[in-house]
Every structure is written in structure tokens, then in C-alpha cells.
Amino acid sequence: MTKPRYVYSGNQVREMDREAVAGPEVSGWELMERAGRSAFALLIETWQEAEKLQVICGTGNNGGDGWVVARLAREAGWQVAVELIGDKNRIEGDAQRALQAYEASGGAFNVRAADQPVPELDADILVDAVCGTGATGPLRAGHIAWVEAMNSSGIPIVAMDVPTGLNADTGQPEPVATRAAVTVTFIAEKKGLVTGSAGDFVGRLRLEALDLPVSIPNSKAPAAQISHWPELIGHLPPRGVAHHKGLSGHVLVIGGNTGFSGAGILAAKAALRSGAGLVSLATRPVTAQAAVTVQPEIMAHAIDEVAQLRSLLKGASCVVIGPGLGRDSWARMCLTAVLEHTVVTVFDADALNLLASGDPECLRPRQHILTPHPGEAARLLGLSNAAVVSDRFQALQQVVERWQGICVLKGHGTLVGGPGQMTRVCPYGNPGMATAGMGDVLAGLLGSLLAQGVEPFTAAELAVSAHGIAGDRAAREGLRGLLASDVIDGLREVLAGHGIDQ
């Protein structure tokens, strides 16, 4: 069984480092050597034809890791140039020892004051060893200039531990960050490397645990867990020989208002393709006509009065409300009817926007899942979009606490949280999925899994992962032009577990 992947805060990892070197089993110098050796091994593995290396070092321990890489590269016959940003006299401890070892190998370096102009960068590979997790607060102007120079050089960058300028807890640049091709992070994965804006800066993420005693990471409560599909798929309920459609649940999708027909239809199709026994769509007359033409298995109902919707709600195993719902009087009528029932409910899109103006107490009697993107999460919390984006982990917990339900905070590294649950981070999905209808597909998929009897928090994590994997498979033909319908088409194979190598 694969060992679970956990992520931690920057402070937690720094504490692990301190605990390790305070014990008898490993010294700080040995950890620095291990970090540098693992990073250099990654360089050789990734860029087999490279011969020319430029290392940008800060004055702290992150710079010490860089000195080790520079020394090893020299010993291997590479052309090595090192730029030290800051005062050499500030270097101490293990970082000073690493610098002295580099000098003893015959290595030279340039000392650059942070406010000096950045020289031309010339190498096959750049190593960013400026700050790592040691950075606190926004970068100084001099460091910003170096980050911008590295990013504009066109040279692939390897970031040591954390790209310079990237907050290890939030994944936000402060205010800029190195755009690494590869980030080799040490001891444990930091939560700021796996979600939100981090995707634009981390590149390929490689963990080097540095062989710490097992007791050290085990002493810390993880901030989150990375979802792992081979374990999740086992939560899908089996189907016996005598299985019938009634055992796979009845999903009621409510949406597809005038002008938004496609959203409701996409959600209903996704629910069908992911295994729901029955799928009804409560919608406007024009959408009902279109739905049965596009997908005759959808039981489409034209809803004009609340009594019609109440009748449908009685037979539903799960409700998905929001895809193409709109915010007019019809939409409000539908939401009010849903809030009168206690069936497990997925609130998506405009259902979230309508809820945001109300009292969270309206959701208390039921199991419910909210699926906001950052803008919708901001409205649910009465915050700005920037506040949500600045710390996705915190925003997720605020939605969970305020609305007392499970929350799926969409975006790169989608987060899943719930009362009393460890946050999950989805490692699947790609930029090609940033297109209309993807959220509708996720909502329908999630409703289907709930209707089939999957426990709500697990259903949310499973749906997010299956959605991302189907998107990744569709993206093999290219990111541009990837459609929500392409993801629906892939759900059947993903949920069957055929050919999935994640």
C-alpha cells in the first residue's frame, strides 16, 4: 500500500529540521550534504547534456544547500559560477562550512550587494538557493531584481526547497517568485507548494525526505493530505449480479435557466456517465426540450411552479442545485423549495451566490457540499476575492466553519475540507480545464456518487480526483480546445479503473 502523502506548514518543517539536528542521529551539516547531493542528482537526471551551472546563493542555510550543489558540480567537471547575494560575513554555522568546502575545492564566487545591478546570467541551468523557507514577509527590492532576472533569463531554474519569494504556507508570491522548472523540497512537502498560484512557480515538485528519523515527521499533525486515486477508487460501491437502477440512486439536478441550458444538461449527463441509476433535470421548458434531444436518458421536467419541484424532491436520493440556475425569481423559488427538504445536497454556481446573501443556519438540518470557485467562496464569506486567493487553506476552513458543511474550493490544487476532517489536496487536473462547464460536470459527478451511497466527504474527494484524472486524459490531445464534454466522455473509463496509472 502506498504511503500517504502529507503536507505541512513551513514552521512545522523548520521544527522538524531543528529536532533532527538536536538528536544524536544526524547533524545539520549532514542534512545539508544530503540536500545538496539529492538536488545535484536531480540535475544530472533531468538535464543529462548540461555542463554549465550558475548557483545564486543567499546568506542562510538555503544558500548552504546551494554551496554543496556548486561543489559537487565542480567535482563532476561542470563549469560552475556562484553569485552570493549579500554580506559574506553574515554566513555562519553549517552554511559557512558549506561555503568553505566549496572554496577548498577551488571554487570561486562573486559577492553582490542586494542593491547592485544583476549581472547577465549565463548557464545551462540556474540553481535558486536564495531564501527557501527562511524568507519571512515580502522580498526586498534587491532580491526582487534577482528573481526577475532569473525568470527572464530563459534558463531552466531549479529551486532549492521553495522558490524564492513564494510563501511556503499559502503558495502566493510575495510579491514575485522564481518560476522554477523543478523544485526539490526537503524533509517534507510544504502546503504552499501544492495549491493555487504555486502551480505557476513550483514546476515539477520533487520531495527529498533526507532520511530523517521516522519519529520526527510523525510527531507533527499534517496540515493536509494529498489525494491518491488508487486508494479512493476502492470506495466506489460494488455492483452485484442482481443490481438494479434503484440501488444506484436518483439524482435531481436543478438548473439550466433561460440562457444557461447547457450547464444543467452537462451536470445531468455527468451524473449519468458516473453511474447514477436515475437522473432527473428540473429546469425551464426550453432546456427540458433540449435535454431529451441531447441525452434521452435524462428525465427532463419543465418546472413552472414550486409544487412541481416539491414532488420531484420527494423521490430524489441527492440534489444538485446551481448549474445554470441564474438568480431570478425562478431560481429563488427553486432554492427555497430545496431548503425545505433535508435530502443531501450539492450547492454549486448560482445556488452559492444566492445562499451568500442569506443565513448559514438555513443549511443546518442537512448534509451538504458547497463547491465554490474563489469568487463564490469570497461571497460566501463576505470577503474580497484577493483575500480568498491569498490563503486558500484558511479560506476553505472559514467556509467549512461558517456554513457547517463540506467545501470543495476549486482551482489549481483543489481543496476538500469538512468538519472534523483533514484537508485533502487534489494533485490531478490541468490548465486546459479552465473552460466553461467544467464545474457543472464536477457537480453532476459528485451528486452521482452521493446518490450511489458514497459517504459525503469521501464522495467529494473522489469526485474531484476523478474529474481531474478524466481531464488529464483528455488533455493528452492538447490543452487548448479541451471541453467539459470531453471530461464527461472519460468518466466511465476512469471510474472503471482502466488504464489509470496515477
QUIDA-V957692 format. One record per residue. N is the residue number from 1. RES is the residue in three letters. OMEGA is omega as a letter, one per 40 degrees, with the letter a starting at -180 (* if undefined). Layout:
<<N | RES | OMEGA> <N | RES | OMEGA>>
This chain:
<<1 | MET | a> <2 | THR | i> <3 | LYS | a> <4 | PRO | i> <5 | ARG | i> <6 | TYR | i> <7 | VAL | a> <8 | TYR | i> <9 | SER | i> <10 | GLY | i> <11 | ASN | i> <12 | GLN | a> <13 | VAL | i> <14 | ARG | i> <15 | GLU | i> <16 | MET | i> <17 | ASP | a> <18 | ARG | i> <19 | GLU | a> <20 | ALA | a> <21 | VAL | i> <22 | ALA | a> <23 | GLY | a> <24 | PRO | a> <25 | GLU | a> <26 | VAL | i> <27 | SER | i> <28 | GLY | i> <29 | TRP | i> <30 | GLU | i> <31 | LEU | i> <32 | MET | i> <33 | GLU | i> <34 | ARG | i> <35 | ALA | a> <36 | GLY | a> <37 | ARG | a> <38 | SER | i> <39 | ALA | i> <40 | PHE | i> <41 | ALA | i> <42 | LEU | i> <43 | LEU | a> <44 | ILE | a> <45 | GLU | a> <46 | THR | a> <47 | TRP | a> <48 | GLN | a> <49 | GLU | a> <50 | ALA | i> <51 | GLU | a> <52 | LYS | a> <53 | LEU | i> <54 | GLN | a> <55 | VAL | i> <56 | ILE | a> <57 | CYS | i> <58 | GLY | a> <59 | THR | a> <60 | GLY | a> <61 | ASN | i> <62 | ASN | i> <63 | GLY | i> <64 | GLY | i> <65 | ASP | i> <66 | GLY | i> <67 | TRP | i> <68 | VAL | i> <69 | VAL | a> <70 | ALA | i> <71 | ARG | a> <72 | LEU | i> <73 | ALA | i> <74 | ARG | a> <75 | GLU | i> <76 | ALA | i> <77 | GLY | i> <78 | TRP | i> <79 | GLN | a> <80 | VAL | i> <81 | ALA | i> <82 | VAL | i> <83 | GLU | i> <84 | LEU | i> <85 | ILE | i> <86 | GLY | a> <87 | ASP | i> <88 | LYS | a> <89 | ASN | i> <90 | ARG | a> <91 | ILE | a> <92 | GLU | i> <93 | GLY | a> <94 | ASP | i> <95 | ALA | i> <96 | GLN | i> <97 | ARG | i> <98 | ALA | i> <99 | LEU | a> <100 | GLN | i> <101 | ALA | i> <102 | TYR | i> <103 | GLU | i> <104 | ALA | i> <105 | SER | a> <106 | GLY | a> <107 | GLY | i> <108 | ALA | i> <109 | PHE | i> <110 | ASN | i> <111 | VAL | a> <112 | ARG | i> <113 | ALA | a> <114 | ALA | a> <115 | ASP | i> <116 | GLN | i> <117 | PRO | i> <118 | VAL | i> <119 | PRO | i> <120 | GLU | i> <121 | LEU | a> <122 | ASP | a> <123 | ALA | i> <124 | ASP | a> <125 | ILE | i> <126 | LEU | i> <127 | VAL | i> <128 | ASP | i> <129 | ALA | a> <130 | VAL | a> <131 | CYS | a> <132 | GLY | i> <133 | THR | a> <134 | GLY | a> <135 | ALA | i> <136 | THR | i> <137 | GLY | a> <138 | PRO | i> <139 | LEU | i> <140 | ARG | a> <141 | ALA | a> <142 | GLY | i> <143 | HIS | i> <144 | ILE | a> <145 | ALA | i> <146 | TRP | i> <147 | VAL | a> <148 | GLU | i> <149 | ALA | i> <150 | MET | a> <151 | ASN | a> <152 | SER | a> <153 | SER | a> <154 | GLY | a> <155 | ILE | i> <156 | PRO | a> <157 | ILE | i> <158 | VAL | i> <159 | ALA | i> <160 | MET | i> <161 | ASP | i> <162 | VAL | i> <163 | PRO | a> <164 | THR | i> <165 | GLY | a> <166 | LEU | i> <167 | ASN | a> <168 | ALA | a> <169 | ASP | a> <170 | THR | a> <171 | GLY | a> <172 | GLN | i> <173 | PRO | a> <174 | GLU | e> <175 | PRO | i> <176 | VAL | i> <177 | ALA | i> <178 | THR | i> <179 | ARG | a> <180 | ALA | i> <181 | ALA | i> <182 | VAL | i> <183 | THR | i> <184 | VAL | a> <185 | THR | a> <186 | PHE | i> <187 | ILE | i> <188 | ALA | i> <189 | GLU | i> <190 | LYS | a> <191 | LYS | i> <192 | GLY | a> <193 | LEU | a> <194 | VAL | a> <195 | THR | i> <196 | GLY | a> <197 | SER | i> <198 | ALA | a> <199 | GLY | i> <200 | ASP | a> <201 | PHE | a> <202 | VAL | a> <203 | GLY | i> <204 | ARG | a> <205 | LEU | i> <206 | ARG | i> <207 | LEU | i> <208 | GLU | a> <209 | ALA | i> <210 | LEU | i> <211 | ASP | i> <212 | LEU | i> <213 | PRO | a> <214 | VAL | a> <215 | SER | a> <216 | ILE | i> <217 | PRO | a> <218 | ASN | a> <219 | SER | a> <220 | LYS | i> <221 | ALA | a> <222 | PRO | i> <223 | ALA | a> <224 | ALA | i> <225 | GLN | i> <226 | ILE | i> <227 | SER | a> <228 | HIS | a> <229 | TRP | a> <230 | PRO | i> <231 | GLU | a> <232 | LEU | a> <233 | ILE | i> <234 | GLY | i> <235 | HIS | i> <236 | LEU | a> <237 | PRO | i> <238 | PRO | i> <239 | ARG | i> <240 | GLY | a> <241 | VAL | a> <242 | ALA | a> <243 | HIS | i> <244 | HIS | a> <245 | LYS | a> <246 | GLY | a> <247 | LEU | a> <248 | SER | i> <249 | GLY | a> <250 | HIS | i> <251 | VAL | i> <252 | LEU | i> <253 | VAL | i> <254 | ILE | a> <255 | GLY | i> <256 | GLY | i> <257 | ASN | a> <258 | THR | a> <259 | GLY | a> <260 | PHE | a> <261 | SER | a> <262 | GLY | a> <263 | ALA | i> <264 | GLY | a> <265 | ILE | i> <266 | LEU | i> <267 | ALA | a> <268 | ALA | i> <269 | LYS | i> <270 | ALA | i> <271 | ALA | i> <272 | LEU | a> <273 | ARG | i> <274 | SER | i> <275 | GLY | i> <276 | ALA | a> <277 | GLY | a> <278 | LEU | i> <279 | VAL | i> <280 | SER | i> <281 | LEU | i> <282 | ALA | a> <283 | THR | i> <284 | ARG | a> <285 | PRO | a> <286 | VAL | i> <287 | THR | i> <288 | ALA | i> <289 | GLN | a> <290 | ALA | a> <291 | ALA | a> <292 | VAL | i> <293 | THR | a> <294 | VAL | a> <295 | GLN | a> <296 | PRO | i> <297 | GLU | i> <298 | ILE | i> <299 | MET | a> <300 | ALA | a> <301 | HIS | i> <302 | ALA | a> <303 | ILE | i> <304 | ASP | a> <305 | GLU | a> <306 | VAL | a> <307 | ALA | i> <308 | GLN | a> <309 | LEU | i> <310 | ARG | i> <311 | SER | i> <312 | LEU | a> <313 | LEU | a> <314 | LYS | a> <315 | GLY | a> <316 | ALA | i> <317 | SER | a> <318 | CYS | i> <319 | VAL | i> <320 | VAL | a> <321 | ILE | i> <322 | GLY | a> <323 | PRO | a> <324 | GLY | a> <325 | LEU | a> <326 | GLY | a> <327 | ARG | a> <328 | ASP | a> <329 | SER | i> <330 | TRP | i> <331 | ALA | a> <332 | ARG | i> <333 | MET | a> <334 | CYS | a> <335 | LEU | i> <336 | THR | i> <337 | ALA | i> <338 | VAL | a> <339 | LEU | i> <340 | GLU | a> <341 | HIS | a> <342 | THR | i> <343 | VAL | i> <344 | VAL | a> <345 | THR | i> <346 | VAL | i> <347 | PHE | a> <348 | ASP | i> <349 | ALA | a> <350 | ASP | i> <351 | ALA | i> <352 | LEU | a> <353 | ASN | i> <354 | LEU | i> <355 | LEU | a> <356 | ALA | a> <357 | SER | a> <358 | GLY | a> <359 | ASP | i> <360 | PRO | i> <361 | GLU | a> <362 | CYS | a> <363 | LEU | a> <364 | ARG | a> <365 | PRO | a> <366 | ARG | i> <367 | GLN | a> <368 | HIS | i> <369 | ILE | i> <370 | LEU | a> <371 | THR | a> <372 | PRO | i> <373 | HIS | a> <374 | PRO | i> <375 | GLY | i> <376 | GLU | i> <377 | ALA | i> <378 | ALA | i> <379 | ARG | i> <380 | LEU | a> <381 | LEU | a> <382 | GLY | a> <383 | LEU | i> <384 | SER | i> <385 | ASN | a> <386 | ALA | i> <387 | ALA | i> <388 | VAL | a> <389 | VAL | a> <390 | SER | i> <391 | ASP | a> <392 | ARG | a> <393 | PHE | i> <394 | GLN | i> <395 | ALA | i> <396 | LEU | a> <397 | GLN | i> <398 | GLN | i> <399 | VAL | i> <400 | VAL | a> <401 | GLU | a> <402 | ARG | a> <403 | TRP | i> <404 | GLN | i> <405 | GLY | i> <406 | ILE | a> <407 | CYS | i> <408 | VAL | i> <409 | LEU | a> <410 | LYS | a> <411 | GLY | i> <412 | HIS | a> <413 | GLY | a> <414 | THR | a> <415 | LEU | i> <416 | VAL | i> <417 | GLY | i> <418 | GLY | i> <419 | PRO | i> <420 | GLY | a> <421 | GLN | i> <422 | MET | i> <423 | THR | i> <424 | ARG | i> <425 | VAL | i> <426 | CYS | i> <427 | PRO | a> <428 | TYR | a> <429 | GLY | a> <430 | ASN | a> <431 | PRO | i> <432 | GLY | a> <433 | MET | i> <434 | ALA | a> <435 | THR | a> <436 | ALA | i> <437 | GLY | a> <438 | MET | i> <439 | GLY | i> <440 | ASP | i> <441 | VAL | i> <442 | LEU | a> <443 | ALA | i> <444 | GLY | i> <445 | LEU | a> <446 | LEU | i> <447 | GLY | i> <448 | SER | a> <449 | LEU | i> <450 | LEU | a> <451 | ALA | i> <452 | GLN | i> <453 | GLY | i> <454 | VAL | a> <455 | GLU | a> <456 | PRO | a> <457 | PHE | i> <458 | THR | i> <459 | ALA | i> <460 | ALA | i> <461 | GLU | a> <462 | LEU | a> <463 | ALA | a> <464 | VAL | a> <465 | SER | i> <466 | ALA | i> <467 | HIS | i> <468 | GLY | a> <469 | ILE | i> <470 | ALA | i> <471 | GLY | i> <472 | ASP | i> <473 | ARG | i> <474 | ALA | a> <475 | ALA | i> <476 | ARG | i> <477 | GLU | i> <478 | GLY | a> <479 | LEU | a> <480 | ARG | i> <481 | GLY | i> <482 | LEU | a> <483 | LEU | i> <484 | ALA | i> <485 | SER | i> <486 | ASP | i> <487 | VAL | i> <488 | ILE | a> <489 | ASP | a> <490 | GLY | a> <491 | LEU | a> <492 | ARG | a> <493 | GLU | i> <494 | VAL | a> <495 | LEU | i> <496 | ALA | i> <497 | GLY | a> <498 | HIS | i> <499 | GLY | i> <500 | ILE | a> <501 | ASP | i> <502 | GLN | *>>
